[in-house]
Amino acid sequence: MCFRLHLIIVFAFFSLTAFAHSVVEQDGFYEIEHSWKCNGKQSSIILNISTNLYDYYQNEREHLAYRYQFNGGEIPPNYYGFMLSEHDRSVLGALADEFSTNSTTEKEEVELALTFVQSLPYAYDSTTKGTDEYLRYPIETLVDGCGDCEDKVALLAALLYEMEVDFILLVLPEHMAIGVHCDGIEASRYLSFRDKRYYYMETTMEGWRIGQIPEGYYNVEMEAVPVDDTPSLLIQGVRFESQPTFVFEKANCTLELDLHNLGPGKVTRLRVHVWIVEKRRRNRLLAEESYWLDDLQEGQQRTDTLLLKSLIKENCIMQVEVTGDEVLPQSYEEELSYSRTRIK
């Protein structure tokens, strides 16, 4: 998918008393100006973001993926797709580069990114979007100029990912934050995870430094979640038809698979594997076939149709598995009145 993308970043330090955020829609892009304070110095950026890119993420919500909500503190499977979507890497990568260029240490660039995200006003979804849960893509948060904890964590995580900084997500009851691992941080509180120290970062409002934990979260259990940048693949539906359906007669069989890539990134080397096993003795294999499919782009929903020419046998189970590079295999199983042996 191609977008007409405009990006200009001007980075400067000057004397102001508070942050400012303005968005002006021009011919095909949003011109965003934002200023904020970091360690007593005032910083400023100008971003030009394509309206096509913003509209794409608005329309992306029509996909089934967006219906996966945060539930009981668990991260929905598509949250990483929001955080690390492949379509906004040019914008976020350029912004992250500016933070890195204007810093002399990793700690300074993390502080610059953190204070930038903190300076965007906290906003309840019910107030800004009229719904209890509305997860913004980072591009939306930049253009909207606000967000709640999930939105701001997604934006900061996207920037840290581009900076190649070691970080994890911290999931708390009704809240979310980020833990960062980098040199130079002096804080007594930290979370040990995989033999490393990760320091808490609060994104919701200004003033919280790396390692400072709001008092209300001192004794709250935090779940450490490493960021998964591999695509999430779903089988949303399977349909099988066979004509004719008489025992031991050759049949034209059609297997339809509804697939959805929640992202981030495309799924490559997609392969469908089909097994037919006996119902009562599943270790007895009657047939085995596999097929290669086209790559599935981020956010894409697609129906793939496989045509089989096979024999039919009674009382069997059809097992289907879909795999791809660096994705978890997805499986489906169906009991058939007649099963298919091998292609003739």
C-alpha positions as CSV (number, residue, x, y, z in Angstrom):
1,M,0.0,0.0,0.0
2,C,1.4,3.4,-1.0
3,F,0.7,6.7,0.6
4,R,1.6,10.2,-0.4
5,L,3.7,11.1,2.6
6,H,5.0,14.5,3.7
7,L,7.4,14.7,6.6
8,I,9.3,17.7,7.8
9,I,10.9,17.9,11.2
10,V,12.4,21.0,12.7
11,F,14.1,20.5,16.0
12,A,15.1,23.4,18.2
13,F,15.6,24.6,21.7
14,F,14.2,28.0,22.8
15,S,12.5,29.6,25.8
16,L,8.8,29.1,26.3
17,T,6.7,28.6,29.4
18,A,4.5,25.7,28.4
19,F,3.9,23.0,25.7
20,A,1.8,23.9,22.6
21,H,0.2,21.7,20.0
22,S,-1.4,22.9,16.8
23,V,-2.7,21.1,13.7
24,V,-3.5,22.8,10.4
25,E,-4.8,20.8,7.4
26,Q,-3.1,21.8,4.2
27,D,-3.4,20.4,0.7
28,G,-3.1,16.6,1.3
29,F,-1.3,16.7,4.7
30,Y,-1.6,17.9,8.3
31,E,1.0,20.4,9.5
32,I,1.6,19.7,13.2
33,E,3.6,22.0,15.4
34,H,4.4,20.9,18.9
35,S,6.7,22.2,21.7
36,W,7.4,20.8,25.1
37,K,10.0,20.9,27.9
38,C,12.7,18.3,28.5
39,N,15.1,18.8,31.5
40,G,14.3,22.5,31.6
41,K,14.9,23.1,27.9
42,Q,12.2,23.8,25.4
43,S,12.0,21.6,22.3
44,S,10.0,22.0,19.2
45,I,9.0,19.9,16.1
46,I,7.1,20.4,12.9
47,L,5.6,17.3,11.4
48,N,3.8,17.1,8.0
49,I,1.7,13.9,7.9
50,S,-0.2,12.7,4.9
51,T,-4.0,12.9,5.2
52,N,-4.1,9.6,3.3
53,L,-2.1,7.9,6.0
54,Y,-4.3,9.3,8.7
55,D,-7.5,8.3,6.8
56,Y,-6.1,4.8,6.3
57,Y,-5.8,4.2,10.0
58,Q,-9.3,5.6,10.6
59,N,-10.7,3.2,8.0
60,E,-8.6,0.3,9.4
61,R,-11.0,0.2,12.3
62,E,-13.6,-1.3,10.1
63,H,-11.6,-4.6,10.2
64,L,-12.5,-7.3,12.7
65,A,-9.1,-6.8,14.3
66,Y,-10.3,-3.6,16.1
67,R,-13.0,-5.5,17.9
68,Y,-10.4,-7.2,20.1
69,Q,-10.5,-5.0,23.2
70,F,-8.4,-4.9,26.4
71,N,-10.1,-7.3,28.7
72,G,-9.2,-7.9,32.4
73,G,-5.8,-6.3,31.9
74,E,-4.9,-8.6,29.0
75,I,-3.3,-7.2,25.9
76,P,-5.4,-7.9,22.8
77,P,-3.7,-9.8,19.9
78,N,-3.8,-6.8,17.6
79,Y,-2.2,-4.3,20.0
80,Y,1.2,-4.8,18.5
81,G,-0.3,-4.1,15.1
82,F,-1.4,-0.7,16.4
83,M,2.0,-0.1,17.9
84,L,4.3,-1.3,15.1
85,S,2.2,-1.0,12.0
86,E,4.5,-1.1,8.9
87,H,2.7,1.8,7.1
88,D,3.8,4.5,9.5
89,R,7.5,3.5,10.0
90,S,8.7,6.4,7.8
91,V,7.1,9.0,10.0
92,L,8.0,7.4,13.3
93,G,11.5,6.5,12.2
94,A,12.2,10.1,11.1
95,L,10.9,11.4,14.4
96,A,13.0,8.9,16.4
97,D,16.0,9.8,14.4
98,E,15.6,13.4,15.4
99,F,15.4,12.4,19.1
100,S,18.6,10.4,18.6
101,T,20.4,13.1,16.7
102,N,19.7,15.7,19.4
103,S,21.0,13.5,22.2
104,T,24.4,12.5,23.3
105,T,23.4,9.4,25.3
106,E,20.8,6.7,25.1
107,K,19.3,8.0,28.3
108,E,18.9,11.5,26.8
109,E,17.1,10.3,23.7
110,V,14.8,8.2,25.8
111,E,14.0,11.2,28.0
112,L,13.4,13.3,24.9
113,A,10.9,10.8,23.6
114,L,9.3,10.3,27.0
115,T,8.8,14.0,27.7
116,F,7.4,14.5,24.1
117,V,4.7,11.8,24.7
118,Q,4.0,13.0,28.2
119,S,3.4,16.5,26.9
120,L,0.5,15.3,24.7
121,P,-2.7,15.9,26.9
122,Y,-4.3,12.9,28.5
123,A,-7.8,12.3,27.1
124,Y,-10.5,9.9,27.9
125,D,-11.9,7.9,25.0
126,S,-15.5,8.6,26.2
127,T,-14.8,12.3,25.9
128,T,-12.9,12.5,22.6
129,K,-14.4,9.5,20.7
130,G,-17.7,8.9,22.5
131,T,-16.8,5.3,23.3
132,D,-15.4,3.4,26.3
133,E,-12.5,2.0,24.3
134,Y,-10.8,3.6,21.3
135,L,-7.2,2.5,20.6
136,R,-5.4,5.1,18.5
137,Y,-2.6,4.3,16.1
138,P,0.5,6.4,16.8
139,I,-0.3,8.5,13.7
140,E,-3.7,9.2,15.1
141,T,-2.2,10.3,18.5
142,L,0.2,12.6,16.7
143,V,-2.6,14.3,14.6
144,D,-5.2,14.2,17.4
145,G,-2.6,15.6,19.8
146,C,-4.0,13.6,22.8
147,G,-4.6,10.1,24.0
148,D,-5.1,7.8,27.0
149,C,-2.5,5.5,28.6
150,E,-2.8,2.8,25.9
151,D,-2.5,5.4,23.1
152,K,0.5,7.1,24.6
153,V,2.2,3.8,25.4
154,A,1.7,2.7,21.8
155,L,3.3,5.9,20.5
156,L,6.2,5.8,22.9
157,A,6.8,2.1,22.2
158,A,6.8,2.8,18.4
159,L,9.5,5.5,18.9
160,L,11.6,3.3,21.2
161,Y,11.4,0.4,18.8
162,E,12.7,2.7,16.0
163,M,15.5,3.8,18.3
164,E,16.4,0.1,19.0
165,V,16.0,0.8,22.8
166,D,15.4,-2.2,25.0
167,F,11.9,-1.9,26.5
168,I,8.9,-3.9,27.7
169,L,5.3,-3.2,28.3
170,L,4.1,-3.0,31.9
171,V,0.4,-4.1,32.4
172,L,-1.3,-3.0,35.6
173,P,-4.9,-3.1,36.7
174,E,-6.7,-0.5,34.5
175,H,-3.4,1.0,33.4
176,M,-0.4,0.5,31.2
177,A,3.2,1.9,31.2
178,I,6.6,1.1,29.8
179,G,9.7,-0.4,31.3
180,V,13.1,0.7,29.8
181,H,16.5,-0.9,30.1
182,C,19.4,1.6,29.5
183,D,22.5,2.9,31.2
184,G,22.7,6.0,33.3
185,I,19.4,5.7,35.1
186,E,19.6,6.4,38.9
187,A,16.4,5.0,40.5
188,S,15.9,2.7,43.5
189,R,12.8,1.0,42.0
190,Y,13.0,-1.3,39.0
191,L,11.5,-4.5,37.7
192,S,13.7,-7.5,37.1
193,F,12.9,-9.3,33.9
194,R,15.0,-11.9,32.2
195,D,18.1,-10.9,34.2
196,K,17.8,-7.2,33.3
197,R,16.6,-4.1,35.2
198,Y,13.7,-2.3,33.6
199,Y,12.7,1.2,34.9
200,Y,9.2,2.4,35.0
201,M,8.1,5.2,32.6
202,E,4.7,6.9,33.1
203,T,3.3,8.4,29.9
204,T,0.0,9.9,31.0
205,M,1.3,13.4,32.2
206,E,4.3,15.6,32.5
207,G,6.8,15.6,35.3
208,W,7.4,11.8,35.8
209,R,11.0,10.9,35.3
210,I,12.4,7.6,34.3
211,G,12.2,5.3,37.2
212,Q,9.6,7.3,39.1
213,I,6.4,5.3,39.9
214,P,3.2,7.1,40.9
215,E,2.4,6.3,44.5
216,G,-0.9,4.6,43.6
217,Y,1.1,1.9,41.8
218,Y,3.8,1.3,44.4
219,N,2.4,-2.0,45.6
220,V,0.4,-3.0,42.5
221,E,1.4,-6.1,40.6
222,M,2.9,-5.3,37.2
223,E,3.0,-7.8,34.4
224,A,6.1,-7.6,32.2
225,V,5.2,-8.2,28.5
226,P,8.0,-8.2,25.8
227,V,6.9,-6.6,22.6
228,D,6.1,-9.0,19.8
229,D,6.9,-7.6,16.4
230,T,5.8,-10.7,14.4
231,P,2.4,-10.7,12.6
232,S,-0.7,-12.2,14.2
233,L,-2.5,-14.5,11.8
234,L,-6.1,-15.7,12.3
235,I,-8.3,-18.3,10.6
236,Q,-11.7,-16.7,10.7
237,G,-13.7,-19.3,8.7
238,V,-13.4,-22.6,7.0
239,R,-15.8,-24.0,4.4
240,F,-15.7,-27.4,2.7
241,E,-17.8,-28.8,-0.1
242,S,-17.6,-32.0,-2.1
243,Q,-19.4,-33.2,-5.2
244,P,-20.4,-36.0,-5.5
245,T,-20.5,-37.3,-1.9
246,F,-20.8,-41.1,-2.5
247,V,-18.4,-43.4,-0.6
248,F,-15.2,-44.3,-2.6
249,E,-16.2,-42.2,-5.6
250,K,-13.9,-39.6,-7.0
251,A,-15.0,-36.1,-5.9
252,N,-14.3,-32.4,-6.7
253,C,-13.6,-30.9,-3.3
254,T,-13.4,-27.2,-2.5
255,L,-11.8,-25.9,0.7
256,E,-12.2,-22.2,1.5
257,L,-10.2,-20.4,4.2
258,D,-10.9,-16.9,5.5
259,L,-7.6,-15.5,6.7
260,H,-6.8,-12.2,8.5
261,N,-3.4,-10.7,9.2
262,L,-3.7,-8.5,12.3
263,G,-0.1,-7.3,11.8
264,P,2.4,-5.8,12.3
265,G,3.9,-6.4,8.9
266,K,3.0,-8.9,6.2
267,V,2.9,-12.7,6.5
268,T,5.2,-14.4,4.1
269,R,5.6,-18.0,2.9
270,L,2.0,-18.9,3.8
271,R,1.4,-22.6,3.6
272,V,-1.8,-24.6,4.2
273,H,-1.4,-28.2,5.3
274,V,-4.4,-30.6,5.2
275,W,-4.5,-34.0,6.9
276,I,-7.3,-36.6,6.8
277,V,-7.3,-39.0,9.7
278,E,-9.7,-41.7,10.9
279,K,-12.2,-40.6,13.4
280,R,-11.7,-43.5,15.8
281,R,-8.0,-43.9,15.2
282,R,-6.5,-40.4,14.7
283,N,-3.0,-41.8,14.4
284,R,-4.0,-43.4,11.2
285,L,-3.3,-41.0,8.3
286,L,-5.5,-41.4,5.2
287,A,-4.3,-38.4,3.2
288,E,-1.9,-35.4,3.5
289,E,-1.7,-32.4,1.1
290,S,-0.1,-29.0,1.3
291,Y,-0.4,-25.7,-0.7
292,W,1.5,-22.5,-0.9
293,L,-0.5,-19.2,-0.7
294,D,0.4,-15.6,-1.6
295,D,1.7,-13.3,1.1
296,L,-0.9,-11.7,3.3
297,Q,-0.4,-7.9,3.8
298,E,-0.8,-6.2,7.2
299,G,-4.5,-5.7,7.9
300,Q,-5.5,-7.8,4.9
301,Q,-8.5,-10.1,5.0
302,R,-8.7,-12.7,2.3
303,T,-10.5,-15.8,1.2
304,D,-8.3,-18.5,-0.4
305,T,-9.9,-21.3,-2.3
306,L,-8.2,-24.7,-2.7
307,L,-9.5,-27.2,-5.3
308,L,-8.9,-30.9,-4.5
309,K,-9.5,-34.0,-6.7
310,S,-9.8,-36.9,-4.3
311,L,-11.5,-40.1,-3.1
312,I,-14.0,-40.2,-0.3
313,K,-14.1,-42.3,2.8
314,E,-16.5,-42.3,5.7
315,N,-16.1,-41.3,9.4
316,C,-13.0,-39.1,9.2
317,I,-11.5,-35.9,10.5
318,M,-10.1,-33.1,8.4
319,Q,-7.3,-31.2,10.1
320,V,-6.1,-27.9,8.6
321,E,-3.0,-25.9,9.7
322,V,-1.9,-22.6,8.3
323,T,1.7,-21.5,8.8
324,G,4.0,-18.7,7.7
325,D,7.4,-17.2,8.4
326,E,7.7,-16.1,12.1
327,V,4.0,-16.5,12.9
328,L,2.3,-18.9,15.2
329,P,0.6,-21.8,13.3
330,Q,-3.2,-21.6,13.2
331,S,-5.2,-24.8,13.3
332,Y,-8.8,-25.9,12.4
333,E,-10.5,-29.3,12.7
334,E,-13.8,-30.6,11.3
335,E,-15.5,-33.9,11.5
336,L,-16.6,-35.0,8.0
337,S,-19.3,-37.4,7.0
338,Y,-17.0,-38.3,4.1
339,S,-13.3,-37.6,4.1
340,R,-10.8,-37.1,1.3
341,T,-7.9,-39.4,0.7
342,R,-5.4,-38.5,-2.0
343,I,-5.5,-36.4,-5.1
344,K,-5.9,-38.5,-8.3
